Amino acid sequence: MFDILPLLYCLSNYITDTTTRQMSIIITAMLAMSGRMTMLGISRWAGKGGSYRTVQRFFATQLPWARLFWEFFRHHCWRVQDTYLLVGDEVVVSKAGKETHGVGRFFSSLYDHPISGLAFFSLALVSIEERKAFPISLEKVISNPLTSEAIRPSSTPKQKRGRPQGSKNKDKTQVTLTPELLRIKGMIIALLALLRGLIPLSYLVLDGHFGNNHALQMSQQVGLFLISKLRHDSKLYLPYSGSDKKCKYGARLNPQQIGNTHLVHSSIEDGIQTDVYQVQALHQKFSQPLNIVILLKTKLNTQAKAHVILFSNHLELSYQKLIDYYSLRFQIEFNFRDAKQFWGLEDFMQTSEVGVTNAANLSLFMVSLSLRLLQDFRHTNQDLSILDLKAGFRGFKYVQEVLKLLPQKPDPILLASIFSKVANLGAIHPIPSFADTL
């Protein structure tokens, strides 16, 4: 079977030879196996050298995953001529029971309500040219459940509405970062230290949860421009252009009633008109002007309207790039999908802190490794998918096990034909040269 070990040689300076060999055996089993990817399932497919005890030892070993992600990306996925964005997002996986380290209640967008499970925050490098996301860092999110004191109604009297008399303006650049933002800031600083300037990064792309001044200040503290989304009902104002020096805010912007002065693009498709506006505007809770791009969609037969507000603190960024960069954020969602569907992010049954960390990071590591393997096969068919890759490895595993039962190996020509035929059983897009490549 295709030897995974050479792909892992780049990690040998950071993990032991024994761990590298265990990792190779486990990865090979994960590529071929079907069913849930638990330690027991992996050991059943691993073959020689991959006993259940060996798999247990691997998942109980503390590994420098951030370094492993970077070294694998640098040696096998990095394209020097490409431009990369730093993208971050959170993924929630459901877990039952109370013994798993870090288990809590987290909001899941799939279920549209909080569920019992684990949450992880991941950073990925997204190639603008290749339009793919490569996982580069993953950390577990620890929930902070409300205490009984926190949910009791406050006995202090409510303050009057409006600004207290005599209060002074605050410096909005001096903010206290939340524990969530401090964790993300630490991840970014550690990543930038690993990159050592080899990949110049300019933009941090986050979803609408981080469309606030605190996230913007955090991104500026790590030397990156923020690209994110504002609430649809955000209060935006044009800069004041009058003679009163005490005034800062001009007319308020209505996203659905903007004049053609700021219109930069318009198109009609399937009865829906899309107008794109770009303007520099002020937000009362932000410390600086924002580069605002508003996408206004109008259904022509009913005149129903809906809009999205994207923003960046890079005032010179064009609307095309701002929209394109934010849309590339979704590539990290494909990483989460593949990790859950193919690489066991929803399946692992670890309960210890080290075990949970290893299982989650290994599933994201498999996303990068599978992208690297697909590069070797897509020269014959660009539509090849992970399903085709797994079908090929599984078929190859079956042939190898059958050959062990034969008293004599078949003729090499016949053997190649058998490998090619069986290795493509179950594949959606057969790979003609699969046997030769393996």
BAGU-397318 format. One record per residue (C-alpha): residue number from 1; x, y, z; residue in three letters. Coordinates in Angstrom, 1 decimal. Layout:
residues N
<r NUM,<X,Y,Z>,"ala">
...
END
This chain:
residues 438
<r 1,<0.0,0.0,0.0>,"met">
<r 2,<1.0,3.6,-0.5>,"phe">
<r 3,<3.6,4.4,2.2>,"asp">
<r 4,<2.5,7.4,4.3>,"ile">
<r 5,<5.7,7.5,6.3>,"leu">
<r 6,<7.8,9.6,3.8>,"pro">
<r 7,<5.2,12.3,4.0>,"leu">
<r 8,<5.8,12.5,7.8>,"leu">
<r 9,<9.6,12.7,7.6>,"tyr">
<r 10,<9.3,16.5,7.9>,"cys">
<r 11,<7.9,16.0,11.4>,"leu">
<r 12,<10.7,13.9,12.7>,"ser">
<r 13,<12.5,16.8,14.3>,"asn">
<r 14,<9.6,17.4,16.6>,"tyr">
<r 15,<8.3,13.9,17.5>,"ile">
<r 16,<10.1,10.6,18.1>,"thr">
<r 17,<10.6,7.9,15.5>,"asp">
<r 18,<8.2,5.7,17.5>,"thr">
<r 19,<5.5,8.3,17.4>,"thr">
<r 20,<6.1,9.0,13.7>,"thr">
<r 21,<5.7,5.3,12.9>,"arg">
<r 22,<2.6,5.0,15.1>,"gln">
<r 23,<1.1,8.0,13.3>,"met">
<r 24,<1.9,6.5,9.9>,"ser">
<r 25,<0.1,3.3,10.8>,"ile">
<r 26,<-3.0,5.1,12.2>,"ile">
<r 27,<-3.2,7.4,9.2>,"ile">
<r 28,<-3.0,4.5,6.8>,"thr">
<r 29,<-5.8,2.8,8.7>,"ala">
<r 30,<-8.0,5.9,8.7>,"met">
<r 31,<-7.6,6.2,4.9>,"leu">
<r 32,<-8.8,2.7,4.4>,"ala">
<r 33,<-11.4,2.1,7.1>,"met">
<r 34,<-15.1,2.5,7.1>,"ser">
<r 35,<-17.4,3.1,10.0>,"gly">
<r 36,<-16.7,5.2,13.1>,"arg">
<r 37,<-13.1,6.2,13.7>,"met">
<r 38,<-12.6,5.2,17.3>,"thr">
<r 39,<-9.4,3.7,18.7>,"met">
<r 40,<-10.9,0.2,18.5>,"leu">
<r 41,<-12.0,0.8,14.9>,"gly">
<r 42,<-8.6,2.1,13.9>,"ile">
<r 43,<-6.8,-0.9,15.5>,"ser">
<r 44,<-9.0,-3.4,13.5>,"arg">
<r 45,<-7.9,-1.8,10.2>,"trp">
<r 46,<-4.3,-1.0,11.1>,"ala">
<r 47,<-2.8,-4.5,10.6>,"gly">
<r 48,<0.7,-5.4,11.8>,"lys">
<r 49,<2.1,-2.9,14.3>,"gly">
<r 50,<-1.2,-1.2,14.9>,"gly">
<r 51,<-2.6,-3.0,17.9>,"ser">
<r 52,<-5.2,-1.4,20.2>,"tyr">
<r 53,<-2.5,-0.8,22.8>,"arg">
<r 54,<-0.3,1.0,20.2>,"thr">
<r 55,<-3.2,3.2,19.2>,"val">
<r 56,<-3.9,4.0,22.9>,"gln">
<r 57,<-0.2,5.0,23.4>,"arg">
<r 58,<-0.4,7.4,20.5>,"phe">
<r 59,<-3.5,9.1,21.7>,"phe">
<r 60,<-2.0,9.4,25.2>,"ala">
<r 61,<1.2,11.1,23.9>,"thr">
<r 62,<1.4,14.9,24.2>,"gln">
<r 63,<2.2,16.3,20.7>,"leu">
<r 64,<3.2,19.8,19.5>,"pro">
<r 65,<0.3,20.0,17.0>,"trp">
<r 66,<0.8,23.6,16.0>,"ala">
<r 67,<4.3,22.8,14.9>,"arg">
<r 68,<3.2,19.6,13.1>,"leu">
<r 69,<0.5,21.5,11.2>,"phe">
<r 70,<3.0,24.2,10.1>,"trp">
<r 71,<5.8,21.8,9.1>,"glu">
<r 72,<3.5,19.6,7.0>,"phe">
<r 73,<2.0,22.7,5.3>,"phe">
<r 74,<5.4,24.2,4.7>,"arg">
<r 75,<6.8,21.0,3.1>,"his">
<r 76,<3.8,19.7,1.2>,"his">
<r 77,<1.1,22.3,0.7>,"cys">
<r 78,<2.7,25.8,0.6>,"trp">
<r 79,<2.9,27.5,-2.8>,"arg">
<r 80,<5.4,30.3,-2.6>,"val">
<r 81,<3.7,32.3,-5.4>,"gln">
<r 82,<0.3,32.3,-3.6>,"asp">
<r 83,<-1.2,35.0,-1.3>,"thr">
<r 84,<-2.7,33.7,1.9>,"tyr">
<r 85,<-5.4,35.0,4.3>,"leu">
<r 86,<-5.6,34.0,8.0>,"leu">
<r 87,<-9.1,32.7,8.7>,"val">
<r 88,<-10.6,31.7,12.0>,"gly">
<r 89,<-13.8,30.0,13.1>,"asp">
<r 90,<-15.3,27.8,15.8>,"glu">
<r 91,<-16.6,24.3,15.3>,"val">
<r 92,<-18.9,22.4,17.7>,"val">
<r 93,<-19.2,18.6,18.0>,"val">
<r 94,<-21.8,16.8,20.0>,"ser">
<r 95,<-20.7,14.7,22.9>,"lys">
<r 96,<-22.8,12.8,25.4>,"ala">
<r 97,<-21.8,12.2,29.0>,"gly">
<r 98,<-20.0,14.2,31.6>,"lys">
<r 99,<-16.5,12.7,31.8>,"glu">
<r 100,<-15.1,14.2,28.6>,"thr">
<r 101,<-12.6,17.0,29.2>,"his">
<r 102,<-14.0,20.3,28.2>,"gly">
<r 103,<-17.6,19.1,27.6>,"val">
<r 104,<-20.2,21.9,28.0>,"gly">
<r 105,<-23.1,23.5,26.3>,"arg">
<r 106,<-22.2,25.4,23.1>,"phe">
<r 107,<-24.4,27.0,20.4>,"phe">
<r 108,<-24.4,24.8,17.3>,"ser">
<r 109,<-25.4,26.5,14.0>,"ser">
<r 110,<-26.4,23.1,12.6>,"leu">
<r 111,<-29.0,22.5,15.4>,"tyr">
<r 112,<-29.7,26.2,15.8>,"asp">
<r 113,<-29.6,25.9,19.6>,"his">
<r 114,<-27.0,25.1,22.3>,"pro">
<r 115,<-26.1,21.5,22.6>,"ile">
<r 116,<-23.9,19.4,24.9>,"ser">
<r 117,<-20.6,18.9,23.3>,"gly">
<r 118,<-17.1,20.2,22.7>,"leu">
<r 119,<-16.0,23.4,20.9>,"ala">
<r 120,<-12.8,24.1,19.1>,"phe">
<r 121,<-11.4,27.2,17.6>,"phe">
<r 122,<-9.4,26.7,14.4>,"ser">
<r 123,<-7.1,29.0,12.4>,"leu">
<r 124,<-6.4,28.2,8.7>,"ala">
<r 125,<-4.4,29.6,5.9>,"leu">
<r 126,<-6.5,30.2,2.8>,"val">
<r 127,<-4.8,30.5,-0.5>,"ser">
<r 128,<-6.5,33.2,-2.6>,"ile">
<r 129,<-5.3,31.6,-5.9>,"glu">
<r 130,<-5.9,28.0,-5.0>,"glu">
<r 131,<-9.1,28.9,-3.0>,"arg">
<r 132,<-8.5,26.2,-0.4>,"lys">
<r 133,<-8.1,26.4,3.4>,"ala">
<r 134,<-5.3,24.5,5.1>,"phe">
<r 135,<-5.8,24.0,8.9>,"pro">
<r 136,<-2.8,25.4,10.8>,"ile">
<r 137,<-3.9,25.5,14.5>,"ser">
<r 138,<-6.7,24.2,16.7>,"leu">
<r 139,<-7.5,24.8,20.4>,"glu">
<r 140,<-10.3,23.6,22.6>,"lys">
<r 141,<-12.8,26.1,23.9>,"val">
<r 142,<-13.6,25.8,27.6>,"ile">
<r 143,<-17.2,26.8,28.4>,"ser">
<r 144,<-18.0,29.1,31.3>,"asn">
<r 145,<-21.4,28.0,32.7>,"pro">
<r 146,<-23.4,30.6,34.5>,"leu">
<r 147,<-23.4,30.2,38.2>,"thr">
<r 148,<-26.5,30.5,40.4>,"ser">
<r 149,<-25.4,33.9,41.5>,"glu">
<r 150,<-25.0,35.0,37.9>,"ala">
<r 151,<-28.5,34.1,36.9>,"ile">
<r 152,<-30.2,35.7,39.9>,"arg">
<r 153,<-31.8,39.1,39.2>,"pro">
<r 154,<-29.6,41.9,40.3>,"ser">
<r 155,<-30.6,43.8,43.4>,"ser">
<r 156,<-28.9,47.0,42.4>,"thr">
<r 157,<-31.1,49.8,41.1>,"pro">
<r 158,<-31.3,50.2,37.4>,"lys">
<r 159,<-29.5,53.2,35.9>,"gln">
<r 160,<-31.4,55.9,34.1>,"lys">
<r 161,<-31.4,55.8,30.3>,"arg">
<r 162,<-28.9,58.0,28.5>,"gly">
<r 163,<-25.4,59.1,29.3>,"arg">
<r 164,<-24.6,59.9,33.0>,"pro">
<r 165,<-24.1,63.6,33.7>,"gln">
<r 166,<-20.5,64.6,33.8>,"gly">
<r 167,<-19.1,61.4,32.1>,"ser">
<r 168,<-16.1,61.9,29.8>,"lys">
<r 169,<-15.4,60.4,26.4>,"asn">
<r 170,<-13.4,57.1,26.6>,"lys">
<r 171,<-10.5,56.1,24.4>,"asp">
<r 172,<-12.0,53.3,22.3>,"lys">
<r 173,<-8.6,52.0,21.4>,"thr">
<r 174,<-8.0,51.0,25.0>,"gln">
<r 175,<-10.2,48.0,25.5>,"val">
<r 176,<-10.2,45.0,27.8>,"thr">
<r 177,<-10.2,41.9,25.7>,"leu">
<r 178,<-12.5,39.1,26.6>,"thr">
<r 179,<-11.1,35.6,27.4>,"pro">
<r 180,<-12.2,34.5,24.0>,"glu">
<r 181,<-10.3,37.2,22.2>,"leu">
<r 182,<-7.2,36.7,24.5>,"leu">
<r 183,<-7.2,33.0,23.5>,"arg">
<r 184,<-7.4,33.9,19.8>,"ile">
<r 185,<-4.7,36.5,20.2>,"lys">
<r 186,<-2.4,34.0,21.8>,"gly">
<r 187,<-3.0,31.5,19.0>,"met">
<r 188,<-2.2,34.2,16.3>,"ile">
<r 189,<0.9,35.3,18.1>,"ile">
<r 190,<2.2,31.7,18.4>,"ala">
<r 191,<1.4,31.1,14.7>,"leu">
<r 192,<3.2,34.3,13.6>,"leu">
<r 193,<6.2,33.1,15.6>,"ala">
<r 194,<6.2,29.8,13.7>,"leu">
<r 195,<5.8,31.5,10.3>,"leu">
<r 196,<8.8,33.7,11.0>,"arg">
<r 197,<7.8,36.0,8.1>,"gly">
<r 198,<7.9,33.3,5.5>,"leu">
<r 199,<4.3,33.9,4.6>,"ile">
<r 200,<3.4,37.6,4.7>,"pro">
<r 201,<-0.1,37.9,6.3>,"leu">
<r 202,<-2.1,41.1,6.1>,"ser">
<r 203,<-5.7,40.1,6.8>,"tyr">
<r 204,<-7.5,38.3,9.6>,"leu">
<r 205,<-11.0,37.1,8.4>,"val">
<r 206,<-13.6,36.3,11.0>,"leu">
<r 207,<-17.4,35.8,10.9>,"asp">
<r 208,<-20.0,38.3,12.2>,"gly">
<r 209,<-19.6,37.2,15.8>,"his">
<r 210,<-16.4,39.2,15.8>,"phe">
<r 211,<-17.8,42.3,14.0>,"gly">
<r 212,<-17.1,44.6,17.0>,"asn">
<r 213,<-14.4,47.1,18.2>,"asn">
<r 214,<-12.8,44.7,20.6>,"his">
<r 215,<-12.0,42.2,17.8>,"ala">
<r 216,<-10.8,45.0,15.6>,"leu">
<r 217,<-8.4,46.2,18.4>,"gln">
<r 218,<-7.2,42.6,18.9>,"met">
<r 219,<-6.4,42.2,15.2>,"ser">
<r 220,<-4.5,45.5,15.2>,"gln">
<r 221,<-2.5,44.4,18.2>,"gln">
<r 222,<-1.2,41.4,16.3>,"val">
<r 223,<-0.5,43.6,13.2>,"gly">
<r 224,<-3.4,42.4,10.9>,"leu">
<r 225,<-6.3,44.1,9.2>,"phe">
<r 226,<-9.7,42.7,10.2>,"leu">
<r 227,<-12.3,41.7,7.7>,"ile">
<r 228,<-15.7,40.8,9.2>,"ser">
<r 229,<-19.4,41.5,9.0>,"lys">
<r 230,<-21.6,43.9,11.0>,"leu">
<r 231,<-25.1,43.4,12.2>,"arg">
<r 232,<-27.7,44.3,9.6>,"his">
<r 233,<-29.2,46.9,11.9>,"asp">
<r 234,<-25.8,48.6,12.8>,"ser">
<r 235,<-26.0,52.4,13.1>,"lys">
<r 236,<-23.5,53.9,10.6>,"leu">
<r 237,<-22.9,57.5,9.9>,"tyr">
<r 238,<-21.1,59.5,7.3>,"leu">
<r 239,<-18.3,61.7,8.5>,"pro">
<r 240,<-19.4,65.2,9.4>,"tyr">
<r 241,<-18.4,67.8,6.8>,"ser">
<r 242,<-19.8,71.0,8.3>,"gly">
<r 243,<-18.0,73.8,10.1>,"ser">
<r 244,<-18.8,72.8,13.7>,"asp">
<r 245,<-15.6,71.3,15.1>,"lys">
<r 246,<-17.4,69.6,17.9>,"lys">
<r 247,<-19.5,67.4,15.5>,"cys">
<r 248,<-18.1,64.1,14.4>,"lys">
<r 249,<-21.0,62.3,13.0>,"tyr">
<r 250,<-22.9,63.3,9.9>,"gly">
<r 251,<-26.1,61.9,8.3>,"ala">
<r 252,<-27.0,58.3,9.3>,"arg">
<r 253,<-26.7,55.7,6.5>,"leu">
<r 254,<-29.8,53.6,5.7>,"asn">
<r 255,<-28.4,50.5,3.9>,"pro">
<r 256,<-31.6,50.1,1.9>,"gln">
<r 257,<-31.8,53.7,0.8>,"gln">
<r 258,<-28.3,54.8,-0.3>,"ile">
<r 259,<-27.9,57.2,-3.2>,"gly">
<r 260,<-26.1,56.3,-6.4>,"asn">
<r 261,<-23.1,58.3,-5.2>,"thr">
<r 262,<-21.7,55.3,-3.4>,"his">
<r 263,<-22.9,52.6,-5.9>,"leu">
<r 264,<-19.9,50.7,-7.3>,"val">
<r 265,<-21.6,47.7,-9.0>,"his">
<r 266,<-25.1,46.5,-10.0>,"ser">
<r 267,<-26.3,43.3,-11.6>,"ser">
<r 268,<-29.5,41.4,-12.2>,"ile">
<r 269,<-29.8,37.6,-12.1>,"glu">
<r 270,<-32.8,35.3,-11.7>,"asp">
<r 271,<-35.1,38.3,-11.0>,"gly">
<r 272,<-32.9,39.6,-8.2>,"ile">
<r 273,<-31.0,42.9,-8.5>,"gln">
<r 274,<-27.8,43.1,-6.5>,"thr">
<r 275,<-26.4,46.5,-5.8>,"asp">
<r 276,<-23.0,46.9,-4.2>,"val">
<r 277,<-22.1,50.1,-2.3>,"tyr">
<r 278,<-18.8,51.1,-0.8>,"gln">
<r 279,<-18.3,54.0,1.6>,"val">
<r 280,<-16.1,55.1,4.5>,"gln">
<r 281,<-18.4,55.4,7.5>,"ala">
<r 282,<-18.3,55.8,11.3>,"leu">
<r 283,<-19.8,53.6,13.9>,"his">
<r 284,<-20.3,55.0,17.4>,"gln">
<r 285,<-18.7,51.9,19.1>,"lys">
<r 286,<-15.7,51.7,16.9>,"phe">
<r 287,<-12.5,53.8,17.4>,"ser">
<r 288,<-11.9,54.6,13.7>,"gln">
<r 289,<-13.5,55.0,10.3>,"pro">
<r 290,<-14.5,51.8,8.6>,"leu">
<r 291,<-14.3,50.6,5.0>,"asn">
<r 292,<-18.0,49.6,4.5>,"ile">
<r 293,<-19.3,47.4,1.7>,"val">
<r 294,<-23.1,46.9,1.5>,"ile">
<r 295,<-24.6,44.3,-0.6>,"leu">
<r 296,<-28.3,45.1,-1.2>,"leu">
<r 297,<-30.5,42.5,-2.9>,"lys">
<r 298,<-33.9,43.4,-4.3>,"thr">
<r 299,<-36.5,41.0,-5.6>,"lys">
<r 300,<-37.8,42.8,-8.6>,"leu">
<r 301,<-41.3,41.3,-8.6>,"asn">
<r 302,<-42.1,42.1,-5.0>,"thr">
<r 303,<-39.5,44.8,-4.2>,"gln">
<r 304,<-38.5,42.9,-1.1>,"ala">
<r 305,<-35.0,43.9,0.1>,"lys">
<r 306,<-32.3,42.3,2.2>,"ala">
<r 307,<-28.7,43.5,2.8>,"his">
<r 308,<-25.4,42.4,4.3>,"val">
<r 309,<-22.8,44.8,5.7>,"ile">
<r 310,<-19.1,43.9,5.4>,"leu">
<r 311,<-16.3,45.9,6.8>,"phe">
<r 312,<-12.6,46.3,7.2>,"ser">
<r 313,<-10.3,48.7,8.9>,"asn">
<r 314,<-8.1,48.8,5.8>,"his">
<r 315,<-9.6,51.8,4.2>,"leu">
<r 316,<-7.9,51.4,0.8>,"glu">
<r 317,<-9.2,47.8,0.2>,"leu">
<r 318,<-11.4,47.6,-2.9>,"ser">
<r 319,<-14.9,46.3,-2.7>,"tyr">
<r 320,<-14.1,43.3,-5.0>,"gln">
<r 321,<-11.3,42.1,-2.7>,"lys">
<r 322,<-13.2,42.7,0.5>,"leu">
<r 323,<-16.2,40.6,-0.8>,"ile">
<r 324,<-13.9,38.0,-2.2>,"asp">
<r 325,<-11.8,37.7,1.0>,"tyr">
<r 326,<-14.8,37.4,3.2>,"tyr">
<r 327,<-16.4,34.8,1.0>,"ser">
<r 328,<-13.1,32.7,1.2>,"leu">
<r 329,<-13.7,32.5,4.9>,"arg">
<r 330,<-16.2,29.8,4.2>,"phe">
<r 331,<-13.4,27.5,3.0>,"gln">
<r 332,<-12.7,26.7,6.7>,"ile">
<r 333,<-16.2,25.3,6.9>,"glu">
<r 334,<-15.3,22.7,4.3>,"phe">
<r 335,<-12.4,21.7,6.6>,"asn">
<r 336,<-14.8,21.1,9.4>,"phe">
<r 337,<-17.2,19.2,7.2>,"arg">
<r 338,<-14.5,16.8,6.0>,"asp">
<r 339,<-13.1,16.4,9.5>,"ala">
<r 340,<-16.5,15.4,10.8>,"lys">
<r 341,<-17.6,13.3,7.8>,"gln">
<r 342,<-14.4,11.4,6.9>,"phe">
<r 343,<-11.8,11.8,9.7>,"trp">
<r 344,<-13.6,11.2,13.0>,"gly">
<r 345,<-14.1,14.6,14.5>,"leu">
<r 346,<-17.6,13.5,15.6>,"glu">
<r 347,<-16.6,9.9,16.4>,"asp">
<r 348,<-13.7,9.9,18.9>,"phe">
<r 349,<-14.5,8.6,22.4>,"met">
<r 350,<-11.5,10.1,24.2>,"gln">
<r 351,<-12.2,11.6,27.6>,"thr">
<r 352,<-8.8,12.8,28.9>,"ser">
<r 353,<-7.4,16.3,28.0>,"glu">
<r 354,<-4.5,14.9,26.0>,"val">
<r 355,<-6.7,12.3,24.2>,"gly">
<r 356,<-9.3,14.9,23.2>,"val">
<r 357,<-6.7,17.3,22.0>,"thr">
<r 358,<-4.9,14.5,19.9>,"asn">
<r 359,<-8.2,13.2,18.4>,"ala">
<r 360,<-9.4,16.6,17.3>,"ala">
<r 361,<-6.1,17.8,15.9>,"asn">
<r 362,<-5.5,14.5,14.1>,"leu">
<r 363,<-8.9,14.8,12.3>,"ser">
<r 364,<-7.9,18.3,11.1>,"leu">
<r 365,<-4.4,17.1,10.2>,"phe">
<r 366,<-6.0,14.4,8.0>,"met">
<r 367,<-7.7,17.2,6.1>,"val">
<r 368,<-4.4,18.7,5.0>,"ser">
<r 369,<-2.9,15.2,4.4>,"leu">
<r 370,<-5.8,14.2,2.2>,"ser">
<r 371,<-5.5,17.4,0.1>,"leu">
<r 372,<-1.9,16.5,-0.4>,"arg">
<r 373,<-2.7,13.0,-1.5>,"leu">
<r 374,<-5.4,14.1,-3.9>,"leu">
<r 375,<-2.8,16.3,-5.7>,"gln">
<r 376,<-1.0,13.1,-6.8>,"asp">
<r 377,<-4.2,11.7,-8.4>,"phe">
<r 378,<-6.0,14.8,-9.8>,"arg">
<r 379,<-3.6,15.1,-12.8>,"his">
<r 380,<-5.9,12.4,-14.4>,"thr">
<r 381,<-9.2,13.7,-13.1>,"asn">
<r 382,<-9.8,17.1,-11.3>,"gln">
<r 383,<-13.2,15.8,-9.9>,"asp">
<r 384,<-11.6,13.2,-7.6>,"leu">
<r 385,<-12.8,13.5,-4.0>,"ser">
<r 386,<-12.0,12.1,-0.6>,"ile">
<r 387,<-14.6,9.4,-1.2>,"leu">
<r 388,<-12.6,8.2,-4.2>,"asp">
<r 389,<-9.4,8.4,-2.2>,"leu">
<r 390,<-10.8,6.3,0.6>,"lys">
<r 391,<-12.4,3.8,-1.8>,"ala">
<r 392,<-9.0,3.3,-3.5>,"gly">
<r 393,<-7.2,2.7,-0.2>,"phe">
<r 394,<-9.9,0.4,1.1>,"arg">
<r 395,<-9.9,-1.7,-2.1>,"gly">
<r 396,<-6.1,-1.9,-2.0>,"phe">
<r 397,<-6.3,-3.1,1.6>,"lys">
<r 398,<-8.8,-5.9,0.6>,"tyr">
<r 399,<-6.5,-7.1,-2.2>,"val">
<r 400,<-3.5,-7.2,0.1>,"gln">
<r 401,<-5.3,-9.3,2.6>,"glu">
<r 402,<-6.6,-11.7,0.0>,"val">
<r 403,<-3.1,-12.1,-1.5>,"leu">
<r 404,<-1.8,-13.3,1.9>,"lys">
<r 405,<-4.1,-16.3,1.6>,"leu">
<r 406,<-2.7,-17.4,-1.8>,"leu">
<r 407,<0.1,-20.0,-2.0>,"pro">
<r 408,<1.6,-18.1,-4.9>,"gln">
<r 409,<1.3,-14.5,-6.1>,"lys">
<r 410,<-0.4,-14.0,-9.5>,"pro">
<r 411,<1.5,-12.8,-12.6>,"asp">
<r 412,<2.5,-9.1,-12.2>,"pro">
<r 413,<0.4,-8.0,-15.2>,"ile">
<r 414,<-2.7,-9.8,-13.7>,"leu">
<r 415,<-1.8,-8.5,-10.3>,"leu">
<r 416,<-1.8,-4.9,-11.5>,"ala">
<r 417,<-5.1,-5.4,-13.2>,"ser">
<r 418,<-6.6,-6.8,-10.0>,"ile">
<r 419,<-5.3,-3.9,-8.0>,"phe">
<r 420,<-6.7,-1.4,-10.5>,"ser">
<r 421,<-10.1,-3.1,-10.6>,"lys">
<r 422,<-10.7,-3.7,-6.9>,"val">
<r 423,<-9.1,-0.5,-5.7>,"ala">
<r 424,<-11.7,1.5,-7.7>,"asn">
<r 425,<-14.8,-0.4,-6.4>,"leu">
<r 426,<-17.0,2.1,-4.7>,"gly">
<r 427,<-15.2,5.1,-6.2>,"ala">
<r 428,<-17.4,7.8,-7.8>,"ile">
<r 429,<-14.6,8.9,-10.1>,"his">
<r 430,<-12.3,5.8,-10.9>,"pro">
<r 431,<-8.6,6.5,-10.9>,"ile">
<r 432,<-7.0,4.6,-13.9>,"pro">
<r 433,<-3.5,4.8,-12.5>,"ser">
<r 434,<-4.3,4.1,-8.9>,"phe">
<r 435,<-2.4,0.8,-8.7>,"ala">
<r 436,<0.6,2.3,-10.4>,"asp">
<r 437,<0.6,5.3,-8.0>,"thr">
<r 438,<0.4,3.2,-4.9>,"leu">
END
